[in-house]
Amino acid sequence: MNLEQQVTNLEISKKLKELGVDAPAMFWWREEQGEWTVGQTVTMLPAFTVAELGEMLPVFVGTEWLQIQLNRSGDYWMVFYGDGQPKMEREKHLANAVGKMLIYLIENKLI
């Protein structure tokens, strides 16, 4: 598995930054001659790992426990969050699925 498959993709990284997610990251997206690559040089956008994203998720949303379920179906990871009307994100790479769920929780003011 290459590094790009273990971190949030560029689009999700940009969205998390836009939403104000300012957490430490081991890897970063950097732009070199118009091309984006992942590396450990801190230059532009954090590329979060699944472990880093998991640390950002709260234990509670309001007074309710945050319960996220992970399922693997074929080539895809599915991340579910249940709040009466379950929300699901489905991606080939787990970091992207969890990153999208974090975006959903922030945009819907659940965290």
C-alpha positions as CSV (number, residue, x, y, z in Angstrom):
1,M,0.0,0.0,0.0
2,N,1.5,3.4,-1.0
3,L,1.4,6.4,1.2
4,E,-1.3,8.2,-0.8
5,Q,-3.7,5.3,0.1
6,Q,-3.0,5.8,3.9
7,V,-3.9,9.4,4.2
8,T,-6.7,11.7,3.3
9,N,-6.7,12.7,-0.4
10,L,-6.0,16.2,-1.5
11,E,-9.7,17.2,-1.9
12,I,-10.6,16.0,1.6
13,S,-7.5,17.5,3.1
14,K,-8.4,20.9,1.5
15,K,-12.0,20.7,2.8
16,L,-10.8,19.8,6.4
17,K,-8.4,22.8,6.3
18,E,-11.3,25.0,5.0
19,L,-13.4,23.9,7.9
20,G,-10.7,24.9,10.4
21,V,-9.4,21.5,11.3
22,D,-5.9,22.4,12.6
23,A,-4.5,19.3,14.1
24,P,-0.9,17.9,14.0
25,A,-0.2,15.5,11.1
26,M,2.7,13.3,10.3
27,F,2.3,13.8,6.5
28,W,1.5,16.8,4.4
29,W,0.4,17.5,0.8
30,R,2.9,19.8,-0.8
31,E,2.9,21.5,-4.2
32,E,5.9,21.2,-6.3
33,Q,5.9,22.6,-9.8
34,G,2.1,22.5,-10.0
35,E,1.9,18.9,-8.8
36,W,0.7,17.7,-5.4
37,T,2.6,15.0,-3.6
38,V,2.6,13.5,-0.1
39,G,5.6,13.7,2.1
40,Q,6.9,14.6,5.6
41,T,7.9,18.2,4.7
42,V,5.4,20.6,6.3
43,T,4.6,23.0,3.5
44,M,0.8,23.3,2.9
45,L,-2.0,20.9,3.7
46,P,-2.1,18.1,6.3
47,A,-2.7,14.6,4.9
48,F,-4.3,12.9,7.9
49,T,-3.9,9.2,8.7
50,V,-6.8,7.1,10.0
51,A,-5.2,7.2,13.5
52,E,-4.9,11.0,13.4
53,L,-8.6,11.3,12.2
54,G,-9.7,8.9,14.9
55,E,-8.1,11.1,17.6
56,M,-10.1,14.1,16.3
57,L,-13.5,12.4,16.7
58,P,-15.3,13.3,19.9
59,V,-16.7,10.8,22.4
60,F,-19.9,12.7,22.6
61,V,-22.1,14.6,20.2
62,G,-24.2,16.8,22.4
63,T,-25.3,14.4,25.1
64,E,-25.2,11.3,22.8
65,W,-22.2,8.9,22.4
66,L,-20.6,9.1,19.0
67,Q,-20.8,5.7,17.6
68,I,-19.0,5.1,14.3
69,Q,-19.0,1.7,12.7
70,L,-16.5,0.6,10.1
71,N,-17.4,-2.1,7.5
72,R,-15.5,-3.4,4.6
73,S,-17.5,-4.4,1.5
74,G,-15.4,-5.6,-1.5
75,D,-13.0,-2.9,-2.4
76,Y,-14.7,-0.2,-0.2
77,W,-14.7,0.9,3.4
78,M,-18.0,2.1,4.8
79,V,-18.1,4.4,7.8
80,F,-21.5,4.8,9.5
81,Y,-22.7,7.4,12.0
82,G,-26.1,6.8,13.6
83,D,-28.1,9.8,14.8
84,G,-31.6,8.6,14.1
85,Q,-31.0,8.8,10.3
86,P,-27.7,7.0,9.8
87,K,-25.1,8.6,7.6
88,M,-22.7,6.6,5.6
89,E,-19.5,7.5,3.7
90,R,-18.1,4.9,1.3
91,E,-14.5,5.1,-0.1
92,K,-11.8,2.8,-1.4
93,H,-9.4,4.1,1.3
94,L,-10.3,4.2,5.0
95,A,-8.6,7.5,5.6
96,N,-10.9,9.2,3.0
97,A,-14.0,7.6,4.4
98,V,-13.3,8.7,7.9
99,G,-12.2,12.2,6.6
100,K,-15.5,12.6,4.8
101,M,-17.4,11.6,8.0
102,L,-15.4,14.2,10.0
103,I,-16.4,16.8,7.3
104,Y,-20.0,15.7,7.6
105,L,-20.0,16.1,11.4
106,I,-18.4,19.5,11.3
107,E,-20.6,20.9,8.5
108,N,-23.7,19.7,10.2
109,K,-22.5,21.2,13.5
110,L,-22.6,17.9,15.2
111,I,-19.0,18.6,16.5
